[in-house]
Amino acid sequence: MSPLLTYVLRHADDNLIVAQRLGELIASMPDLEEDIAVANVGLDHLGQARHFYDYASELDPDSRDEDQFAMERSEREFLNATLVEQPNGDFAQTQMRQFLLDAYQVPLYEAMTASDDARLAAISAKAVKEARYHLERSSAWVVRLGAGTPVSHEKISQAVEYLWPYAGDLFYADDVEEGLAASGVAVDPATVRPTFDATVADVFASANLSVPDDPYARMGGRTGFHTEHLGHLLPEMQSLYRAHPGATW
């Protein structure tokens, strides 16, 4: 698989898997407004995934389409970061997972709009508008929960403790990123990290939360080594497609 195809699939898979997680929450949020909001955010991520998969199909020597990329690959073939596959948990955990992803995707897409690859630049120019809204929403919830009641503060603190080690996988870099970044196509994750850290520090300060100082990071998703949660998510997501291969509406 070419470096560019690998890179495109990593970002496609991030968005598809978090969209699936958010879709699991529809009709189970605490109020109607949040139910609509989580559906809209999930659809935004699904749309971003489709744009990346569409480009991937042009790069793929086997010309797989978006459905084949999403529904026919195995767990080891998915290249999403381990953060996005983590279960929804309670409301605080859902919002913290979203916030960490948003804080990463906003500077990522902003930088990628300057890519020498016209398709990546165009996809990012559209996606960044959605990502900024996502970040505004998730930041507000982190602050609201962190600075709210003792119970809400405890819940969001527990979410930070659980999810923080997985955030490091967003910034994994190997020869794929480094080579494409050097040629002006990709974004070096190391250049995104300072903005991510500043956003987290600012929001956490307003939420009365501490930024963890544990250097441990659960890596592996970018190269197909996932947590057990993806192994449970994929059969549910892919079951209908695999039960009726080639079916059309």
C-alpha positions in Angstrom: 0.0 0.0 0.0 1.4 3.4 -1.0 2.3 5.9 1.7 -0.4 8.3 0.5 -3.1 5.7 0.5 -2.0 4.7 4.1 -2.2 8.3 5.2 -5.6 8.9 3.6 -7.0 5.8 5.2 -5.8 6.7 8.7 -7.9 9.9 8.6 -10.8 8.2 6.9 -10.8 5.5 9.6 -10.6 8.0 12.4 -13.8 9.7 11.2 -15.7 6.5 10.4 -15.1 4.8 13.7 -16.0 7.9 15.8 -19.1 8.3 13.6 -20.1 4.8 14.5 -19.6 5.4 18.2 -21.7 8.6 18.0 -24.4 6.7 16.1 -24.7 4.3 19.0 -25.9 7.2 21.1 -28.8 8.3 19.0 -32.1 8.1 21.0 -30.2 7.7 24.3 -28.9 11.2 25.0 -30.1 13.1 28.1 -32.4 15.4 26.1 -33.7 16.0 22.6 -31.3 18.8 21.8 -28.3 16.6 22.6 -29.8 13.7 20.7 -30.0 15.9 17.6 -26.5 17.3 18.2 -24.8 13.9 18.5 -26.5 12.8 15.3 -25.3 15.8 13.5 -21.8 15.5 14.7 -21.7 11.9 13.8 -23.0 12.7 10.3 -20.3 15.3 9.9 -17.6 12.7 10.7 -19.2 10.2 8.4 -19.2 12.8 5.6 -15.5 13.5 6.2 -14.8 9.7 6.2 -16.6 9.4 2.8 -14.5 12.2 1.3 -11.3 10.5 2.4 -12.5 7.0 1.3 -13.5 8.4 -2.1 -9.9 9.7 -2.6 -8.5 6.4 -1.3 -10.5 4.5 -3.9 -8.7 6.5 -6.6 -5.3 5.7 -5.0 -6.1 2.0 -4.4 -4.7 -0.4 -7.0 -7.7 -2.6 -6.4 -10.1 0.4 -6.8 -12.1 -0.5 -3.7 -15.0 1.8 -3.1 -16.0 3.5 0.2 -18.3 0.6 1.2 -15.5 -2.0 0.6 -13.1 0.1 2.7 -15.5 0.4 5.5 -17.2 -3.0 5.5 -14.8 -5.5 4.1 -11.6 -4.8 6.0 -10.6 -6.7 9.1 -9.6 -5.2 12.5 -5.9 -5.4 11.6 -6.5 -3.5 8.4 -8.1 -0.5 10.1 -5.7 2.4 10.8 -7.6 4.6 13.1 -6.1 6.0 16.3 -7.1 4.0 19.4 -8.8 7.0 21.0 -11.8 7.0 18.6 -12.6 3.3 19.2 -13.0 3.7 23.0 -16.6 3.0 24.2 -19.0 5.8 24.8 -19.2 5.1 28.6 -21.2 7.8 30.3 -21.9 11.3 29.0 -18.7 12.8 30.4 -16.6 10.1 28.7 -18.3 10.7 25.4 -17.7 14.4 25.6 -14.1 14.0 26.6 -13.3 11.6 23.8 -14.9 14.1 21.4 -13.0 17.1 22.8 -9.6 15.4 22.5 -10.3 14.4 18.9 -11.6 17.9 18.1 -8.6 19.6 19.7 -6.4 17.5 17.3 -8.5 17.7 14.1 -8.9 21.5 14.1 -5.1 22.3 13.8 -4.6 19.2 11.6 -7.2 20.3 9.0 -6.0 23.9 9.2 -2.5 22.8 8.3 -3.7 20.3 5.7 -5.5 23.1 3.8 -2.0 24.1 2.7 -1.1 20.7 1.4 0.5 20.4 -2.0 -2.0 17.6 -2.7 -5.1 19.4 -4.0 -7.5 16.7 -2.9 -6.3 16.7 0.7 -6.4 20.5 0.8 -10.0 20.5 -0.5 -11.2 17.9 1.9 -9.6 19.7 4.8 -11.0 23.1 3.8 -14.5 21.7 4.2 -13.8 19.5 7.2 -12.1 22.3 9.3 -15.4 24.3 9.3 -17.2 21.4 10.9 -14.3 20.6 13.2 -14.3 24.1 14.6 -18.0 23.8 15.5 -17.3 20.4 17.1 -14.5 21.8 19.2 -16.6 24.8 20.3 -19.4 22.4 21.4 -17.2 19.8 23.1 -15.1 22.4 24.9 -18.3 24.0 26.3 -19.4 20.7 27.7 -16.0 19.9 29.3 -16.1 23.3 31.0 -19.7 22.8 32.0 -19.1 19.4 33.5 -15.8 20.3 35.1 -17.0 23.5 36.7 -20.4 22.1 37.6 -21.5 19.9 40.4 -19.1 17.6 42.5 -20.6 14.6 40.7 -20.1 16.1 37.2 -16.6 17.1 38.1 -15.8 13.6 39.3 -17.2 12.1 36.1 -15.2 14.3 33.7 -12.1 13.8 35.8 -12.5 10.0 35.5 -13.0 10.5 31.7 -9.7 12.4 31.5 -7.9 9.7 33.5 -9.3 6.9 31.3 -8.9 8.6 27.8 -5.7 10.6 28.1 -3.3 7.6 27.4 -5.1 7.0 24.1 -4.8 10.6 22.9 -1.1 10.1 22.2 -1.9 7.7 19.3 -3.3 10.7 17.4 0.3 12.0 17.1 2.0 8.8 16.0 4.5 9.4 13.2 6.4 7.0 11.1 8.0 7.0 7.7 4.5 7.6 6.1 3.9 10.9 7.8 7.5 12.0 7.8 8.1 11.3 4.1 4.8 12.9 3.0 5.3 15.9 5.3 8.8 16.4 3.8 7.3 16.5 0.3 4.6 19.0 1.4 1.7 16.6 1.2 1.0 15.5 4.8 1.0 17.3 8.1 3.7 16.2 10.6 1.8 15.4 13.8 4.5 17.0 15.8 3.6 20.4 14.4 0.0 19.9 15.6 0.8 18.9 19.1 1.6 22.4 20.5 -1.8 23.7 19.4 -3.5 20.6 20.8 -1.7 21.0 24.2 -2.5 24.7 24.4 -6.2 24.1 23.7 -6.4 21.3 26.3 -4.6 23.4 28.9 -6.9 26.4 28.3 -10.1 24.4 28.4 -9.0 22.3 31.4 -8.1 25.4 33.3 -11.6 26.7 32.8 -13.0 23.3 33.8 -10.9 23.0 37.0 -9.2 20.0 35.6 -5.5 19.0 35.6 -3.6 18.0 32.5 -2.2 14.5 33.3 1.6 14.3 33.5 1.8 10.6 32.9 3.9 10.2 29.7 2.5 6.7 28.9 0.6 6.6 25.6 -1.3 3.6 24.2 -0.1 3.5 20.6 -0.6 1.0 17.8 -3.9 2.0 16.1 -2.1 3.6 13.1 -0.4 0.3 12.3 -3.5 -1.9 12.9 -2.9 -2.9 16.6 -6.1 -1.9 18.3 -7.7 -2.3 21.7 -10.4 -5.0 22.2 -13.1 -2.4 21.7 -12.6 -2.2 17.9 -13.1 -6.0 17.7 -16.5 -5.6 19.2 -17.5 -2.5 17.1 -16.7 -3.8 13.7 -18.9 -6.9 13.6 -21.9 -4.8 14.6 -21.1 -2.1 12.0 -20.4 -4.6 9.2 -23.0 -7.3 9.9 -25.7 -6.2 7.5 -23.3 -5.6 4.6 -21.6 -8.9 5.1 -24.9 -10.8 5.5 -26.1 -9.4 2.1 -22.9 -8.8 0.0 -23.6 -6.8 -3.1 -27.1 -5.8 -2.1 -28.4 -2.5 -3.3 -31.5 -0.4 -2.4 
